[in-house]
Amino acid sequence: MNPYELRKKLVENVTKVMVGKEEIVDLILTSILCSGHILLEDIPGVGKTTLAKTVAKSLNLSFSRIQFTPDLLPSDVTGINFYNPKISEFVFKKGPVMANIVLADEINRATPKTQSSLLECMEERQVTVDGVTYPLEKLFLVIATQNPVEIQGTFPLPEAQLDRFLMKIKIGYPSFEEEIKIMERFEAQNPLDDLKSVLTSEDIFNAQKEIEKVYISRECKEYILNIITATRNHKDIVLGASPRASIALYKSAKAYAALKGRNYVIPDDIKYLSKFILPHRIILKSNLYLEGDPSNIVEEILSEVACPVDDFSNKEGMNS
């Protein structure tokens, strides 16, 4: 199954539960195909948890939810060795991170020590407990949520951990008509209860192989780097996007193009995805840190950096 067909089946299934979230599904699927993680930042009640569960069920993947609280310990996330008196040995009890899709709910409510327990998981796809390393699932995705409004009792994610997330997405309020449909859809029961799986992990792996064939021109590569460089030279930014951001934008553009049915990347793919990949990776100067919005700075950069105009399809018939 190619990425375009995969996207069509997933969106069709997810919209049986969610209303008007096709764009968010596209971004989540792009992240999955890039083996990236997602930070959903929005107020409570807009469907963050439901969306994560719906995607996991549609893909027939194992799902676990970790409710991050101040008293949560790293071992509550990764797992722990406990002594079994029946066999007189220590036995490893797997933590909830041992799943395909892990929902880290309200991640900024846990202490930095517990937050950091996800670092190795997210970056290296493994967990180390008492000197023993355990591999995570081959298809592994962390979807973390946080409420941007509440500050009391929270611990903001450090820059090193924010950089581990491929995208930062805001779901937003539904429109008037969409909210009418939501009330009607959830009137009798939760439609998620009867949702069936339509895809498998093998479909994802096959789509990932197809993405490797997507062509990206020299002009588009330079456009990516021009945007990244602009974040490093902007007067209001003290720390610009890193090379990891360049790679993230490069891979995401290829995946997004494939989901849209193209075998080549266009500048609009890069421009669109920059709004979700870059804002959480830049640090504003101290005088703007509390009041400034990194998203507005990125929008400003995108309006100033020259967008290439050309035929971006692979003229020579090459696949990469």
VENGIHU-V447894 format. One record per helix or strand of 3 or more residues. SS is the DSSP state (~ for helix, > for strand). FROM is the first residue (numbers start at 1). TO is the last residue. Records with the same first field share a line. If there is no record, write none. Layout:
SS = FROM-TO  FROM-TO
This chain:
~ = 3-14  22-33  48-58  74-78  107-109  112-124  159-162  176-185  191-194  201-211  218-233  243-259  267-277  279-281  294-304
> = 37-41  63-67  79-84  89-94  101-105  126-129  132-135  141-146  165-169  237-239
